[in-house]
Amino acid sequence: MMVLGASGAAAHHGWSWAESEQMELRGTVREVRIGPPHPTLRVETADNGVWTVELGNPSQTQRAGFAEGSAKVGDSITAIGNRAREGDEKRMKAVRLRTADRTYDIYPERIRGN
């Protein structure tokens, strides 16, 4: 399930490829990669295919509490963040991740109304 919502987030260096509006992406983790330049998840949605969800740099992501083992293949996950400006590109920069038992605020200063 994908839900789109408006926000006032402004793009800056490192975010110029992403829309300013934030969205919520719900799905099942298909792949987890922890490491530079950005840890990523591949998330399969029920109705919109597989998305690449980028997190912060490895140090920032770890400071948020998300590390190796925080999510594994088959886990349900909700990602809130900014999708790619290219409408056909299924990629987003996550500001918050939620698993069954934990919330990870990757970019707390960028979270809008969630």
C-alpha positions, 0 to 999 in steps of 0.5 A, a space after each residue: 500500500 502506498 499513501 502520498 501526502 504533502 509536506 513542506 520539506 525543502 530539497 538541499 544538497 543530497 536531496 535534490 533528486 527527491 520530491 519535497 512531498 513525503 510519502 508512506 511506503 508499506 511492504 515486505 523487505 526483500 533485501 537489506 544492504 548495510 554499508 556505504 554510501 547509503 544502506 538500502 532496503 528493497 521493499 516489495 509493495 502489494 500494489 506498486 512493485 519493488 522499491 529501493 529505500 535509501 537510508 542515511 549514511 552508515 554512521 547516521 543510520 546506526 545512530 538512529 538505531 538501525 543496524 545489521 539485523 534490524 530488518 530482515 528479508 520477509 519483515 513488514 516495514 513502513 518507510 516514510 520519506 521523499 520519493 525520486 522526482 522521476 515519476 517512474 523511478 521507484 526509489 525513496 530517501 527514508 526519514 523514518 522506518 517502522 518495523 513491527 516493534 521499533 521506529 527508527 528516525 533516520 532524519 528526525 528533523 525532516 519528518 513532517 506530520 507523522 
